[in-house]
Amino acid sequence: MEYVTLGKTGLRVSVAGLGCGGNSQVGLGHGKTEAEAIALVREALDMGVNVLDTAAAYGTEALIGKAIKTVPRDRVVLATKASIHRGGVRLPPTQVVASLDNSLRQLDTDYIDVFQLHVVSPALYDYAFNDIAPVLLREKEKGKFRHLGITETSPNDHEQRMLQRAVHDEVWEVVMLGFNLMHHNARAKVFPHTIANRIGTFLMFVVRHIFSQPGRLEAKMRELADAGQVPQWLAETDNPLGFLIHAGGASSLTDAAYRFVRHEPGVHVVLFGTGNVDHLRANIASLLKPPLPVADRQQLAELFGHLLGVGLELPYHSQA
Ligand SMILES: NC(=O)c1ccc[n+]([C@@H]2O[C@H](COP(=O)([O-])OP(=O)(O)OC[C@H]3O[C@@H](n4cnc5c(N)ncnc54)[C@H](OP(=O)(O)O)[C@@H]3O)[C@@H](O)[C@H]2O)c1
C-alpha cells in the first residue's frame, strides 16, 4: 500500500479507501451477510487500507465497529457522516450532534477521525457553515472527533458550487467530491484550492454504475453524441473507451478509471465501494499502478474535459 498525508489533518492515509456505502454497502447491498462484509473489511485492512468511510445513513457503521475490533484503534482512519437535512428540511444542530453520538456507539469507538456533513447542497451551505459547524467544533473539543469534513451531493451539484465555497472556509479539513474519466470539473474548480489550502480529499463516483455496468457507458455516449457533446464515433462503437486498453496502458475500464483519478494532483484517497473480494484486490492493484500514459490522458482531456456531471448517478437505495 502507499500512504499520503491527508492535507492539514496530518493523518497518514492509504491511497485506497474502502467506501462502505454506495450500491455495494460492503456487500450488504448485494445480499451478503454481515459476517461476509466483516471479512471483506478485514481483508482490506490486511492489504494496507486504513481509510474506512461510512455514514449514519449507510447501515454499515456497526459492522465496521466489529471488523476493527481486532486491530489497534490508531491503525484505522474512521470517517463517517451525518445528514443536516431530511427531505430538504433542515435538521437542528442538536439532531446532528445526536447522530454523531449514535455513530460513536454504532462504531463502538471513543473517537471518529473524520466527521463529515453528508450531501450538502449549495442551498444548505450557509446553514452548514454558520449553524452546524460551530456546534460541532464544541463536540470536537470534547474529543468526539478529530477533523471536520463536508461532502457534496454530486448528482445534484454538477458544477460543485458548494465545494467552490467550502474550499475557502478554514473549518473544513477534508472534502469529499466526485471526479472521474468523464467528469473533470474539479481539476480547475476544486483541486487548485484544496492544494493551496491544504485540504484533504476523498474521491467518490470514480466508477459507480457507468464504468462498471455493461451497456451504461455506450448508452451515455449515444446521448452525448446526439447532443453534440462528444464526437459521433464514440456512439458508434460498443467499446467507446477501448482506446485506453492496450499494452502499456490500462488492462480494463475499471483499471483505467481508478488509475486516472489516483494520480490527479490534489487527490489523496480514492474511495471505492465493493462487496466482492476480487474487485477489492483488483482495485487496490490498479491504484498502486503508474498513471495512464500521457497520450491517453491528453485524449481524455480533449474528448471529455468540457463535460459536466457524467457518471454522477444516485445509488439505488439512498439519497447521495
Ligand atoms: N455524498 C457522499 O457522501 C457520497 C456519495 C457517494 C459515495 N460516497 C462514498 O464513496 C464510496 C465509493 O462510492 P461508490 O460505492 O459509488 O464507488 P465506486 O468505486 O465509484 O463504484 C462502486 C461500484 O462499482 C462496482 N465495482 C467496484 N469495483 C469493481 C471492479 N473492479 N469491477 C467491476 N465493478 C466494480 C461495485 O460493485 P461490486 O460490489 O460488485 O464490486 C459498485 O457497484 C461510497 O461507498 C461512500 O463511502 C459518498
PDBQT file of the ligand as one rigid body, heavy atoms in Angstrom, charges set to zero:
ROOT
HETATM    1  N1  LIG A 401     -22.059  12.315  -0.954  1.00  0.00    +0.000 N 
HETATM    2  C1  LIG A 401     -21.486  11.310  -0.334  1.00  0.00    +0.000 C 
HETATM    3  O1  LIG A 401     -21.145  11.452   0.818  1.00  0.00    +0.000 OA
HETATM    4  C2  LIG A 401     -21.181  10.030  -1.066  1.00  0.00    +0.000 A 
HETATM    5  C3  LIG A 401     -21.842   9.713  -2.252  1.00  0.00    +0.000 A 
HETATM    6  C4  LIG A 401     -21.413   8.590  -2.937  1.00  0.00    +0.000 A 
HETATM    7  C5  LIG A 401     -20.390   7.798  -2.455  1.00  0.00    +0.000 A 
HETATM    8  N2  LIG A 401     -19.789   8.116  -1.278  1.00  0.00    +0.000 N 
HETATM    9  C6  LIG A 401     -18.681   7.316  -0.704  1.00  0.00    +0.000 C 
HETATM   10  O2  LIG A 401     -17.846   6.910  -1.753  1.00  0.00    +0.000 OA
HETATM   11  C7  LIG A 401     -17.766   5.475  -1.736  1.00  0.00    +0.000 C 
HETATM   12  C8  LIG A 401     -17.487   4.975  -3.110  1.00  0.00    +0.000 C 
HETATM   13  O3  LIG A 401     -18.600   5.210  -3.971  1.00  0.00    +0.000 OA
HETATM   14  P1  LIG A 401     -19.160   4.057  -4.860  1.00  0.00    +0.000 P 
HETATM   15  O4  LIG A 401     -19.619   2.995  -3.914  1.00  0.00    +0.000 OA
HETATM   16  O5  LIG A 401     -20.115   4.551  -5.848  1.00  0.00    +0.000 OA
HETATM   17  O6  LIG A 401     -17.813   3.517  -5.516  1.00  0.00    +0.000 OA
HETATM   18  P2  LIG A 401     -17.297   3.327  -6.959  1.00  0.00    +0.000 P 
HETATM   19  O7  LIG A 401     -15.966   2.759  -6.749  1.00  0.00    +0.000 OA
HETATM   20  O8  LIG A 401     -17.409   4.543  -7.806  1.00  0.00    +0.000 OA
HETATM   21  O9  LIG A 401     -18.310   2.231  -7.606  1.00  0.00    +0.000 OA
HETATM   22  C9  LIG A 401     -18.578   1.076  -6.978  1.00  0.00    +0.000 C 
HETATM   23  C10 LIG A 401     -19.457   0.194  -7.903  1.00  0.00    +0.000 C 
HETATM   24  O10 LIG A 401     -18.654  -0.411  -8.876  1.00  0.00    +0.000 OA
HETATM   25  C11 LIG A 401     -18.580  -1.839  -8.666  1.00  0.00    +0.000 C 
HETATM   26  N3  LIG A 401     -17.165  -2.194  -8.727  1.00  0.00    +0.000 N 
HETATM   27  C12 LIG A 401     -16.176  -1.863  -7.852  1.00  0.00    +0.000 A 
HETATM   28  N4  LIG A 401     -15.001  -2.375  -8.277  1.00  0.00    +0.000 NA
HETATM   29  C13 LIG A 401     -15.242  -3.034  -9.430  1.00  0.00    +0.000 A 
HETATM   30  C14 LIG A 401     -14.414  -3.770 -10.324  1.00  0.00    +0.000 A 
HETATM   31  N5  LIG A 401     -13.105  -3.922 -10.118  1.00  0.00    +0.000 N 
HETATM   32  N6  LIG A 401     -15.010  -4.318 -11.410  1.00  0.00    +0.000 NA
HETATM   33  C15 LIG A 401     -16.320  -4.166 -11.645  1.00  0.00    +0.000 A 
HETATM   34  N7  LIG A 401     -17.167  -3.495 -10.825  1.00  0.00    +0.000 NA
HETATM   35  C16 LIG A 401     -16.623  -2.926  -9.724  1.00  0.00    +0.000 A 
HETATM   36  C17 LIG A 401     -19.168  -2.087  -7.301  1.00  0.00    +0.000 C 
HETATM   37  O11 LIG A 401     -19.892  -3.321  -7.290  1.00  0.00    +0.000 OA
HETATM   38  P3  LIG A 401     -19.313  -4.650  -6.569  1.00  0.00    +0.000 P 
HETATM   39  O12 LIG A 401     -19.860  -4.660  -5.181  1.00  0.00    +0.000 OA
HETATM   40  O13 LIG A 401     -19.872  -5.747  -7.429  1.00  0.00    +0.000 OA
HETATM   41  O14 LIG A 401     -17.819  -4.579  -6.618  1.00  0.00    +0.000 OA
HETATM   42  C18 LIG A 401     -20.101  -0.886  -7.118  1.00  0.00    +0.000 C 
HETATM   43  O15 LIG A 401     -21.375  -1.145  -7.679  1.00  0.00    +0.000 OA
HETATM   44  C19 LIG A 401     -19.076   5.039  -1.101  1.00  0.00    +0.000 C 
HETATM   45  O16 LIG A 401     -19.026   3.738  -0.612  1.00  0.00    +0.000 OA
HETATM   46  C20 LIG A 401     -19.182   6.058   0.000  1.00  0.00    +0.000 C 
HETATM   47  O17 LIG A 401     -18.319   5.716   1.058  1.00  0.00    +0.000 OA
HETATM   48  C21 LIG A 401     -20.161   9.222  -0.578  1.00  0.00    +0.000 A 
ENDROOT
TORSDOF 0
